[in-house]
Amino acid sequence: MLGAELKRARLKAGLTQEALAFKANVHRTYVSMLERDKGSPTLETLMNLCSAMGIKASDLVRRLEKAR
């Protein structure tokens, strides 16, 4: 569920996985893993990813809550 929202936000921001990874200071394969729900980011990493995409982490969490 988180993975789909991360991917949606990344695409909306017009970023490739590699560009997002660079901006958030993580490896591209980690972004791929998260988008496939194969891992869970720390809060700090989630905040970095959201910042790199130009969104608030609270907005991402809100979308996740609505999807439940």
KOLPAVO-529258 format. One record per residue (C-alpha): x, y, z; residue number from 1; chain. Coordinates in nm, 2 decimals. Layout:
BEGIN
+--------+--------+--------+-----+-------+
!     px !     py !     pz !   n ! chain !
+--------+--------+--------+-----+-------+
!      X !      Y !      Z ! NUM !     A !
...
+--------+--------+--------+-----+-------+
END
This chain:
BEGIN
+--------+--------+--------+-----+-------+
!     px !     py !     pz !   n ! chain !
+--------+--------+--------+-----+-------+
!   0.00 !   0.00 !   0.00 !   1 !     A !
!   0.28 !   0.25 !   0.09 !   2 !     A !
!   0.46 !   0.14 !  -0.23 !   3 !     A !
!   0.18 !   0.24 !  -0.46 !   4 !     A !
!   0.15 !   0.58 !  -0.29 !   5 !     A !
!   0.52 !   0.64 !  -0.31 !   6 !     A !
!   0.52 !   0.55 !  -0.68 !   7 !     A !
!   0.22 !   0.77 !  -0.75 !   8 !     A !
!   0.38 !   1.06 !  -0.57 !   9 !     A !
!   0.71 !   1.01 !  -0.75 !  10 !     A !
!   0.55 !   1.00 !  -1.09 !  11 !     A !
!   0.34 !   1.31 !  -1.01 !  12 !     A !
!   0.66 !   1.49 !  -0.92 !  13 !     A !
!   0.80 !   1.39 !  -1.25 !  14 !     A !
!   1.10 !   1.20 !  -1.10 !  15 !     A !
!   1.26 !   0.88 !  -1.20 !  16 !     A !
!   1.35 !   0.63 !  -0.93 !  17 !     A !
!   1.71 !   0.73 !  -0.97 !  18 !     A !
!   1.64 !   1.10 !  -0.94 !  19 !     A !
!   1.43 !   1.05 !  -0.63 !  20 !     A !
!   1.70 !   0.83 !  -0.48 !  21 !     A !
!   1.96 !   1.10 !  -0.54 !  22 !     A !
!   1.75 !   1.38 !  -0.39 !  23 !     A !
!   1.66 !   1.17 !  -0.09 !  24 !     A !
!   2.01 !   1.03 !  -0.04 !  25 !     A !
!   1.92 !   0.66 !  -0.08 !  26 !     A !
!   2.00 !   0.40 !  -0.34 !  27 !     A !
!   1.78 !   0.36 !  -0.64 !  28 !     A !
!   1.73 !  -0.01 !  -0.56 !  29 !     A !
!   1.59 !   0.09 !  -0.22 !  30 !     A !
!   1.33 !   0.32 !  -0.39 !  31 !     A !
!   1.24 !   0.03 !  -0.61 !  32 !     A !
!   1.21 !  -0.21 !  -0.31 !  33 !     A !
!   0.99 !   0.04 !  -0.13 !  34 !     A !
!   0.76 !   0.09 !  -0.43 !  35 !     A !
!   0.71 !  -0.29 !  -0.45 !  36 !     A !
!   0.63 !  -0.31 !  -0.07 !  37 !     A !
!   0.94 !  -0.51 !  -0.01 !  38 !     A !
!   1.05 !  -0.30 !   0.29 !  39 !     A !
!   0.95 !  -0.03 !   0.53 !  40 !     A !
!   1.14 !   0.30 !   0.54 !  41 !     A !
!   1.24 !   0.47 !   0.87 !  42 !     A !
!   1.05 !   0.78 !   0.95 !  43 !     A !
!   1.36 !   0.99 !   0.86 !  44 !     A !
!   1.38 !   0.82 !   0.52 !  45 !     A !
!   1.01 !   0.87 !   0.46 !  46 !     A !
!   1.05 !   1.24 !   0.54 !  47 !     A !
!   1.35 !   1.27 !   0.31 !  48 !     A !
!   1.16 !   1.09 !   0.02 !  49 !     A !
!   0.86 !   1.32 !   0.07 !  50 !     A !
!   1.07 !   1.63 !   0.08 !  51 !     A !
!   1.25 !   1.52 !  -0.24 !  52 !     A !
!   0.91 !   1.48 !  -0.41 !  53 !     A !
!   0.78 !   1.82 !  -0.27 !  54 !     A !
!   0.51 !   1.68 !  -0.06 !  55 !     A !
!   0.43 !   1.66 !   0.31 !  56 !     A !
!   0.47 !   1.32 !   0.48 !  57 !     A !
!   0.14 !   1.39 !   0.66 !  58 !     A !
!  -0.03 !   1.42 !   0.32 !  59 !     A !
!   0.11 !   1.08 !   0.21 !  60 !     A !
!   0.00 !   0.92 !   0.54 !  61 !     A !
!  -0.35 !   1.08 !   0.50 !  62 !     A !
!  -0.38 !   0.92 !   0.15 !  63 !     A !
!  -0.28 !   0.58 !   0.30 !  64 !     A !
!  -0.54 !   0.62 !   0.57 !  65 !     A !
!  -0.81 !   0.69 !   0.31 !  66 !     A !
!  -0.71 !   0.39 !   0.11 !  67 !     A !
!  -0.78 !   0.15 !   0.41 !  68 !     A !
+--------+--------+--------+-----+-------+
END
